[in-house]
Amino acid sequence: YYLAKARWMRRQRKALQASSGPPIIGYQMGKVGSSTIHASLHALDLGSPIYHVHFLNPQRVHKIENQRRRYFRTERYAYLKRPWLYEFLYEQIQKKDRQWKLITLVRDPIARNISTFFENLEVGQKANTAAYIVRSDYYAFDIEVDLDHVEPLIELFFDRLVQERPLRYFDDEIRSVFGIDVFAGVFPTNKGYELYRDDHADLLLIRLEDLNRCAEAAFKEFFGIEGFTLINTNVASEKIYAPLYKEFKNRIRLPEDYFNRMYRSRYARHFYTDEEIRGFCHKWGSPEHTVKAMKK
């Protein structure tokens, strides 16, 4: 195991050293459009190594590696190489001998949580029925779900998903690893994106809700390139679980305290206006008194 890991790390170091441009990291929490950004960057042929990561915090990387060691020399070997990549990048970043280009995104935290929950499921349709077999190593369950009875899956969403993760992401990851505090200034909600400069990293932060509108301007300002085009990938509506995903969103009822935790958070208040937050509340069926309370 350790020999295979050392050889893999050596190949990564050689590839990084051989590159001409500054390394680029798509550094985002899951289900905020990271796959689309990654595919779009590769299409540009910038001459820089491009990495796609969800976390680099060494404590979490170590935990994930320990969980995935059982994948060594199995058909899931690629899943193990993800924490290896995270460890490699963290070690390179700590050297502080090069400038990194970082791209991250934010999203309505409730939409992100539901999308993330489904991303970590393996869904298949039961033969000759309308039922789905839903399993997840990540959340440790294996159940059968019918479109007319998705309540067991909704219960697992509340029970197994770490709901506050997007609210802590920029402190646990970006600030912890690179020292960049995205909450230090006012986010320009009308523009939809912001640039942050540091001695060892430049960060582009975009709201997913504004991505189609502002991507060309944001990437021109960040990379100095013209005509940036998005290549949409990993879209939930195109996946096998799309009918189940749609029914889940139609039937889920979020408690008032859940709205409060998500939308009164520093994260939501920093990146979204009161009007936008009220729109999110209406979208997810918040009681009217909760929506009104969001004005306070």
HELIX and SHEET records of a PDB file:
HELIX    1   1 TYR A    2  ALA A   18  1                                  17    
HELIX    2   2 SER A   34  HIS A   42  1                                   9    
HELIX    3   3 PRO A   58  ARG A   68  1                                  11    
HELIX    4   4 ARG A   69  TYR A   71  5                                   3    
HELIX    5   5 TYR A   77  GLN A   94  1                                  18    
HELIX    6   6 PRO A  109  GLU A  119  1                                  11    
HELIX    7   7 GLU A  151  ARG A  160  1                                  10    
HELIX    8   8 ARG A  165  TYR A  169  1                                   5    
HELIX    9   9 PHE A  170  ARG A  175  3                                   6    
HELIX   10  10 SER A  176  PHE A  178  1                                   3    
HELIX   11  11 LEU A  208  ASP A  210  5                                   3    
HELIX   12  12 LEU A  211  PHE A  223  1                                  13    
HELIX   13  13 ALA A  236  GLU A  238  5                                   3    
HELIX   14  14 ALA A  242  ARG A  251  1                                  10    
HELIX   15  15 GLU A  256  TYR A  263  1                                   8    
HELIX   16  16 ARG A  266  PHE A  271  1                                   6    
HELIX   17  17 ASP A  274  LYS A  283  1                                  10    
HELIX   18  18 GLU A  288  ALA A  293  1                                   6    
SHEET    1   A 5 ILE A  50  VAL A  53  0                                        
SHEET    2   A 5 ILE A  24  TYR A  27  1                                        
SHEET    3   A 5 TRP A 100  VAL A 106  1                                        
SHEET    4   A 5 ALA A 201  ARG A 207  1                                        
SHEET    5   A 5 TYR A 193  ARG A 197 -1                                        
SHEET    1   B 3 GLU A 122  GLN A 125  0                                        
SHEET    2   B 3 ALA A 131  SER A 136 -1                                        
SHEET    3   B 3 PHE A 141  ASP A 146 -1                                        
END                                                                             
